[in-house]
Amino acid sequence: MERPEIVALLLVGLLIGTGVGSAYARARRGWADYQTVRKTVPGARRAAWLLIKVATTKIGIIALLLVGAVAYAAAGPDDDPTAPGRTPGPSATPSERQGR
């Protein structure tokens, strides 16, 4: 009558072995995935910093252009005839009529 006990122990051993084996396989897969990602992190980090550098450079150039445009607009036109150092040019007077 030892056979039913041996069969029961064998089934229990198979169930425990299947559970432990699947957990081990899952752990090995996870470790391999971790190692793969760990190797790609430095490259991804360099790429991220490069993209940040490109974006900040573009933002800086646009900001400088905007500041220059505002400064140019604030300076006003240079055609003020009353400005010091400018000599008035010849101009027609309204009392003179051309062609008569």
Backbone bond lengths (Angstrom), bond angles and torsions (degrees), N, CA, C in turn:
res aa  C-N    CA-C-N  psi(-1)  N-CA   C-N-CA  omega(-1)  CA-C   N-CA-C  phi
1 M - - - 1.428 - - 1.520 112.84 -
2 E 1.275 116.22 20.12 1.459 119.94 178.06 1.516 111.85 -81.61
3 R 1.258 119.24 -18.45 1.462 121.81 -175.98 1.519 113.52 -62.90
4 P 1.303 121.95 -42.91 1.461 119.13 178.77 1.529 112.19 -64.37
5 E 1.311 117.98 -34.77 1.464 120.10 178.23 1.524 111.09 -68.79
6 I 1.328 115.85 -41.67 1.465 120.26 179.49 1.528 109.95 -65.74
7 V 1.313 117.58 -40.99 1.468 121.46 178.83 1.524 109.74 -64.57
8 A 1.334 117.24 -41.49 1.465 120.33 179.09 1.520 110.47 -65.37
9 L 1.322 117.97 -43.52 1.465 121.13 177.50 1.530 110.72 -64.12
10 L 1.299 117.35 -39.25 1.474 120.84 178.26 1.523 111.00 -63.85
11 L 1.337 117.96 -42.96 1.468 120.89 178.33 1.526 111.41 -65.44
12 V 1.336 117.12 -41.83 1.463 120.27 177.57 1.527 109.93 -63.59
13 G 1.322 117.05 -41.95 1.472 121.25 177.78 1.526 111.93 -63.08
14 L 1.328 116.20 -39.86 1.464 119.92 178.05 1.532 111.18 -65.36
15 L 1.318 117.57 -42.43 1.468 120.88 178.52 1.528 111.35 -62.93
16 I 1.336 116.22 -46.86 1.460 119.72 179.66 1.528 109.99 -65.34
17 G 1.314 117.83 -42.61 1.473 122.08 179.36 1.518 111.79 -62.39
18 T 1.334 117.35 -40.11 1.466 120.98 178.50 1.528 110.35 -64.68
19 G 1.319 117.22 -43.55 1.461 121.02 178.61 1.520 111.90 -63.59
20 V 1.338 116.66 -45.76 1.464 120.63 -179.88 1.524 110.25 -67.10
21 G 1.311 117.10 -40.27 1.471 121.08 -179.82 1.530 112.36 -64.43
22 S 1.327 116.26 -42.62 1.467 118.14 179.51 1.526 110.83 -68.69
23 A 1.344 117.02 -36.45 1.466 119.68 176.67 1.524 110.45 -65.39
24 Y 1.311 117.78 -39.27 1.462 121.75 178.05 1.529 110.96 -64.90
25 A 1.329 116.53 -44.08 1.470 120.06 179.04 1.526 110.52 -63.08
26 R 1.338 117.06 -40.68 1.467 120.97 177.69 1.529 110.74 -63.44
27 A 1.330 117.23 -40.62 1.460 121.18 179.11 1.524 110.90 -66.17
28 R 1.318 117.92 -40.80 1.479 120.76 178.04 1.532 110.98 -64.65
29 R 1.330 117.12 -41.94 1.466 120.90 177.30 1.515 110.82 -62.24
30 G 1.334 116.71 -43.72 1.454 121.00 178.44 1.518 112.08 -62.67
31 W 1.332 116.93 -40.95 1.457 120.92 179.23 1.528 110.76 -65.70
32 A 1.327 117.30 -41.01 1.469 120.53 178.50 1.529 110.38 -65.08
33 D 1.325 117.32 -41.55 1.472 120.38 177.25 1.524 110.94 -63.56
34 Y 1.323 116.39 -40.73 1.465 120.71 178.82 1.528 110.58 -61.93
35 Q 1.311 117.37 -44.01 1.469 120.68 179.92 1.527 110.86 -64.31
36 T 1.325 117.50 -38.56 1.463 120.91 178.68 1.522 110.94 -64.63
37 V 1.316 116.73 -46.25 1.467 120.47 -179.61 1.523 110.35 -66.97
38 R 1.321 116.69 -38.42 1.470 120.87 179.95 1.524 110.87 -60.83
39 K 1.319 117.68 -36.39 1.466 120.78 179.13 1.524 111.84 -72.71
40 T 1.321 118.33 -27.64 1.467 120.66 -177.92 1.527 113.00 -88.45
41 V 1.341 118.21 -12.74 1.467 120.75 -176.72 1.529 112.79 -62.28
42 P 1.343 121.31 -46.43 1.469 118.92 -179.85 1.527 113.05 -59.01
43 G 1.310 117.69 -40.26 1.463 120.14 177.19 1.518 112.23 -65.04
44 A 1.319 116.16 -41.33 1.466 119.92 178.38 1.523 110.59 -67.19
45 R 1.317 117.33 -36.90 1.459 121.15 178.99 1.531 109.87 -65.32
46 R 1.342 116.86 -43.47 1.474 120.23 177.55 1.522 110.88 -62.08
47 A 1.326 116.74 -42.13 1.468 120.45 179.11 1.520 111.10 -64.12
48 A 1.324 117.86 -39.35 1.464 120.90 179.23 1.525 110.68 -64.74
49 W 1.329 117.72 -44.29 1.462 120.12 178.72 1.519 111.19 -65.00
50 L 1.335 117.29 -36.51 1.463 120.24 177.57 1.524 110.73 -64.03
51 L 1.336 117.24 -42.59 1.462 120.42 178.31 1.523 111.41 -65.31
52 I 1.340 117.15 -38.09 1.466 120.08 177.31 1.518 110.14 -64.91
53 K 1.335 117.27 -40.53 1.466 121.39 179.36 1.525 110.83 -63.69
54 V 1.323 117.23 -43.31 1.471 121.10 178.93 1.528 110.54 -63.33
55 A 1.317 116.48 -43.97 1.472 120.15 -178.70 1.523 111.30 -65.12
56 T 1.339 118.01 -44.08 1.459 119.63 -179.96 1.516 111.55 -68.16
57 T 1.315 117.93 -32.83 1.465 120.32 176.36 1.522 110.37 -64.96
58 K 1.317 117.17 -44.71 1.467 120.48 178.77 1.525 111.08 -63.58
59 I 1.320 116.85 -42.90 1.466 120.43 178.88 1.525 110.01 -63.18
60 G 1.337 117.65 -40.48 1.457 121.45 178.90 1.518 112.35 -63.83
61 I 1.334 116.92 -42.02 1.466 120.45 179.26 1.526 110.35 -65.20
62 I 1.318 116.91 -43.49 1.468 120.28 179.31 1.529 110.13 -63.77
63 A 1.336 117.32 -40.93 1.469 120.38 178.79 1.524 110.92 -63.56
64 L 1.330 117.65 -42.19 1.468 120.24 177.85 1.521 111.65 -63.60
65 L 1.327 116.81 -39.88 1.464 119.62 177.67 1.523 111.08 -64.60
66 L 1.323 117.09 -40.84 1.466 120.27 178.27 1.524 111.41 -65.34
67 V 1.320 117.44 -42.21 1.468 120.53 178.28 1.521 109.76 -63.53
68 G 1.328 117.53 -41.39 1.461 120.89 177.50 1.518 112.00 -63.35
69 A 1.326 117.19 -40.76 1.462 120.42 179.43 1.526 110.96 -66.07
70 V 1.315 116.89 -40.71 1.468 120.28 178.28 1.525 110.39 -66.13
71 A 1.312 117.40 -41.47 1.466 120.64 178.64 1.525 110.95 -64.86
72 Y 1.309 117.21 -39.87 1.464 120.95 178.48 1.530 110.40 -65.88
73 A 1.328 117.10 -41.07 1.460 120.58 179.46 1.529 111.01 -69.00
74 A 1.321 117.36 -34.10 1.458 120.85 -178.87 1.525 111.76 -74.05
75 A 1.330 117.87 -25.84 1.454 121.37 -178.44 1.522 110.70 -68.74
76 G 1.291 119.12 -29.71 1.460 123.05 177.48 1.523 111.52 82.21
77 P 1.333 115.20 174.40 1.460 119.44 -178.01 1.532 111.20 -74.69
78 D 1.329 115.59 156.81 1.464 121.71 179.87 1.520 112.01 -99.32
79 D 1.313 119.72 17.43 1.469 121.19 -176.94 1.533 112.68 -99.35
80 D 1.302 118.00 27.38 1.464 122.23 178.99 1.528 108.73 -78.35
81 P 1.345 118.31 112.08 1.469 119.94 -176.75 1.514 112.69 -72.93
82 T 1.301 118.95 -16.11 1.465 120.18 -178.54 1.516 112.38 -92.79
83 A 1.300 117.17 4.68 1.456 119.92 -179.67 1.525 109.14 -66.84
84 P 1.327 118.56 144.36 1.467 120.61 179.72 1.525 110.74 -65.69
85 G 1.334 114.89 140.89 1.450 120.43 179.17 1.505 114.18 90.83
86 R 1.312 117.32 -1.10 1.464 119.51 -179.88 1.522 108.59 -104.28
87 T 1.301 116.42 137.80 1.472 120.69 177.42 1.507 108.33 -100.38
88 P 1.308 116.77 136.54 1.472 118.75 -179.96 1.526 110.07 -70.71
89 G 1.294 116.03 142.57 1.461 121.78 178.28 1.521 110.25 -92.70
90 P 1.316 116.94 173.68 1.471 119.91 178.87 1.517 110.55 -66.98
91 S 1.327 114.77 137.74 1.455 119.44 177.96 1.519 108.47 -141.30
92 A 1.290 115.64 151.68 1.467 120.86 179.96 1.517 108.61 -81.16
93 T 1.332 116.24 140.78 1.460 120.46 176.46 1.508 108.72 -91.94
94 P 1.306 118.59 152.09 1.467 119.87 -177.62 1.524 112.04 -69.01
95 S 1.337 119.99 -19.43 1.464 120.03 -178.29 1.524 112.13 -78.56
96 E 1.279 117.94 -19.60 1.454 119.88 178.42 1.522 109.76 -86.31
97 R 1.319 114.79 133.83 1.455 119.01 177.16 1.511 107.98 -109.85
98 Q 1.278 114.06 131.38 1.457 119.67 179.93 1.532 109.50 -84.00
99 G 1.305 116.92 140.11 1.462 121.29 173.76 1.486 115.27 83.38
100 R 1.327 124.99 8.43 1.448 123.70 178.23 1.465 112.79 -117.45
